[in-house]
Amino acid sequence: MILVTGATGSIGTHLVRLFQEKGVAFKALVRDEGKARALGCDVVVGDFDDPGSLVPAMEGVDRLFLNAGGAQPVDGEQPMVRQQKAAIDAARAAGVSRVVKVSVSGAHRGGRLAQGAHWEIEEYLKASGLGWSMLRPGGFMQNFVTGTAGFTADGKLLDVYGGAPVSYIDCHDIAACAAALLTGSGGLGETYELTGPQALTCAEIAQELSAALGRTVEHAELSPDELAAGLRAQGLPARFADDLAELSRQVASGSMAATTTAVRDLTRREPRTFGEFLAANAEALRAG
Ligand SMILES: NC(=O)c1ccc[n+]([C@@H]2O[C@H](COP(=O)([O-])OP(=O)(O)OC[C@H]3O[C@@H](n4cnc5c(N)ncnc54)[C@H](OP(=O)(O)O)[C@@H]3O)[C@@H](O)[C@H]2O)c1
């Protein structure tokens, strides 16, 4: 039996759908049964913030898809680290044999925000004795639909990467890679850097959005210093604002421009282009 965590999220909803299409036996760990009803699958209630709920939720589970929310610090702590370590402890106690974890591109010791948090969890998982595979995706195409990518008040797409290209990936492809690892025997002890098929600049993304929406989407540059000042003005902690500014400097220097063949290697098909992603999400895009 496979347990899918983060099942209501951007990656998890695709993974649930893929398993349903393929008739794979799985259940989803959810915090809110009512919210999860739309998934149309077996669920078990559990919360990463309640370690006592996790071991019973993993009873009879052989493989775990480990994923949850982002890495915004709360009172200087990264809740994700504590939460995912608790899930790994529960998996070991429940006799899970293998964990497929969603991490982040460029995870490293001492990295800012998600890069440091995911690295710490990766190391904990590697030391746990459980079988593991790491998926390290870059920026999600979904960010342009969910609002995670910033827009100005008058609807301009914010370029916080100084015109540098980013090889955005569709969460559909991340889920397909996870499905291959959760249902197959390959990839044990492997780390996969996942990207889309091409790196796009903000100007190119704005052009694609314009074509999909049938109206002009403009873009506006925001320097890392302006980004940090804006976040501080919104009341966000200075450290968080500075970390985000530093990450945007790194991306501006080309740190997320490379593409890999990992999606093709794992799924035997090409990852979706940004245009294909927009076509598959036309309804959500127009509603957003
Ligand atoms: N956005 C990007 O560009 C990007 C790039 C690379 C890596 N990542 C990584 O991707 C991950 C986010 O994936 P995603 O976008 O699929 O997530 P998401 O859409 O933000 O969804 C988060 C999921 O985690 C669940 N969750 C949150 N807190 C939980 C808790 N305490 N206990 C149990 N479940 C909980 C949520 O359930 P509810 O429905 O109950 O809220 C939801 O299903 C993060 O680790 C992030 O660092 C993101």
The ligand as an SDF file (V2000), in Angstrom:
LIG
                    3D

 48 52  0  0  0  0  0  0  0  0999 V2000
    6.4260   26.2820   -5.4700 N   0  0  0  0  0  0  0  0  0  0  0  0
    7.5910   25.9970   -6.0370 C   0  0  0  0  0  0  0  0  0  0  0  0
    7.9810   26.6190   -7.0500 O   0  0  0  0  0  0  0  0  0  0  0  0
    8.4580   24.8980   -5.4620 C   0  0  0  0  0  0  0  0  0  0  0  0
    9.6450   24.5560   -6.1190 C   0  0  0  0  0  0  0  0  0  0  0  0
   10.4150   23.4820   -5.6430 C   0  0  0  0  0  0  0  0  0  0  0  0
   10.0120   22.7920   -4.5060 C   0  0  0  0  0  0  0  0  0  0  0  0
    8.8630   23.1650   -3.8620 N   0  0  0  0  0  0  0  0  0  0  0  0
    8.4710   22.3950   -2.6600 C   0  0  0  0  0  0  0  0  0  0  0  0
    7.2260   21.7620   -2.9240 O   0  0  0  0  0  0  0  0  0  0  0  0
    6.5440   21.5740   -1.6780 C   0  0  0  0  0  0  0  0  0  0  0  0
    5.1140   22.0540   -1.8160 C   0  0  0  0  0  0  0  0  0  0  0  0
    4.4260   21.1600   -2.6930 O   0  0  0  0  0  0  0  0  0  0  0  0
    2.9570   21.5230   -3.2210 P   0  0  0  0  0  0  0  0  0  0  0  0
    3.0340   22.8390   -3.9730 O   0  0  0  0  0  0  0  0  0  0  0  0
    2.3760   20.3400   -3.8870 O   0  0  0  0  0  0  0  0  0  0  0  0
    2.2020   21.8010   -1.8670 O   0  0  0  0  0  0  0  0  0  0  0  0
    0.9180   22.6940   -1.6540 P   0  0  0  0  0  0  0  0  0  0  0  0
    0.1230   22.8350   -2.9180 O   0  0  0  0  0  0  0  0  0  0  0  0
    1.3370   23.9190   -0.8980 O   0  0  0  0  0  0  0  0  0  0  0  0
    0.0780   21.7550   -0.6810 O   0  0  0  0  0  0  0  0  0  0  0  0
    0.5150   21.4430    0.6000 C   0  0  0  0  0  0  0  0  0  0  0  0
   -0.0820   20.1150    0.9910 C   0  0  0  0  0  0  0  0  0  0  0  0
    0.4630   19.7260    2.2650 O   0  0  0  0  0  0  0  0  0  0  0  0
   -0.6190   19.4860    3.1520 C   0  0  0  0  0  0  0  0  0  0  0  0
   -0.2180   19.8810    4.5010 N   0  0  0  0  0  0  0  0  0  0  0  0
    0.1630   21.1110    4.9080 C   0  0  0  0  0  0  0  0  0  0  0  0
    0.4350   21.0930    6.2210 N   0  0  0  0  0  0  0  0  0  0  0  0
    0.2180   19.8260    6.6530 C   0  0  0  0  0  0  0  0  0  0  0  0
    0.2880   19.1800    7.9160 C   0  0  0  0  0  0  0  0  0  0  0  0
    0.6370   19.8550    9.0280 N   0  0  0  0  0  0  0  0  0  0  0  0
   -0.0030   17.8630    7.9960 N   0  0  0  0  0  0  0  0  0  0  0  0
   -0.3830   17.1700    6.8840 C   0  0  0  0  0  0  0  0  0  0  0  0
   -0.4900   17.7330    5.6540 N   0  0  0  0  0  0  0  0  0  0  0  0
   -0.2050   19.0430    5.5500 C   0  0  0  0  0  0  0  0  0  0  0  0
   -1.7700   20.3360    2.6370 C   0  0  0  0  0  0  0  0  0  0  0  0
   -2.9740   19.8110    3.1160 O   0  0  0  0  0  0  0  0  0  0  0  0
   -4.2720   20.7140    3.4580 P   0  0  0  0  0  0  0  0  0  0  0  0
   -5.1940   20.5350    2.2840 O   0  0  0  0  0  0  0  0  0  0  0  0
   -4.8070   20.1090    4.7000 O   0  0  0  0  0  0  0  0  0  0  0  0
   -3.8240   22.1330    3.6400 O   0  0  0  0  0  0  0  0  0  0  0  0
   -1.5930   20.1590    1.1260 C   0  0  0  0  0  0  0  0  0  0  0  0
   -2.1090   18.9400    0.6850 O   0  0  0  0  0  0  0  0  0  0  0  0
    7.3250   22.3570   -0.6140 C   0  0  0  0  0  0  0  0  0  0  0  0
    8.1020   21.4600    0.1410 O   0  0  0  0  0  0  0  0  0  0  0  0
    8.2310   23.2610   -1.4430 C   0  0  0  0  0  0  0  0  0  0  0  0
    9.4370   23.5780   -0.7520 O   0  0  0  0  0  0  0  0  0  0  0  0
    8.0770   24.1940   -4.3040 C   0  0  0  0  0  0  0  0  0  0  0  0
  1  2  1  0
  2  3  2  0
  2  4  1  0
  4  5  1  0
  4 48  2  0
  5  6  2  0
  6  7  1  0
  7  8  2  0
  8  9  1  0
  8 48  1  0
  9 10  1  0
  9 46  1  0
 10 11  1  0
 11 12  1  0
 11 44  1  0
 12 13  1  0
 13 14  1  0
 14 15  2  0
 14 16  1  0
 14 17  1  0
 17 18  1  0
 18 19  2  0
 18 20  1  0
 18 21  1  0
 21 22  1  0
 22 23  1  0
 23 24  1  0
 23 42  1  0
 24 25  1  0
 25 26  1  0
 25 36  1  0
 26 27  1  0
 26 35  1  0
 27 28  2  0
 28 29  1  0
 29 30  1  0
 29 35  2  0
 30 31  1  0
 30 32  2  0
 32 33  1  0
 33 34  2  0
 34 35  1  0
 36 37  1  0
 36 42  1  0
 37 38  1  0
 38 39  2  0
 38 40  1  0
 38 41  1  0
 42 43  1  0
 44 45  1  0
 44 46  1  0
 46 47  1  0
M  CHG  2   8   1  16  -1
M  END
$$$$
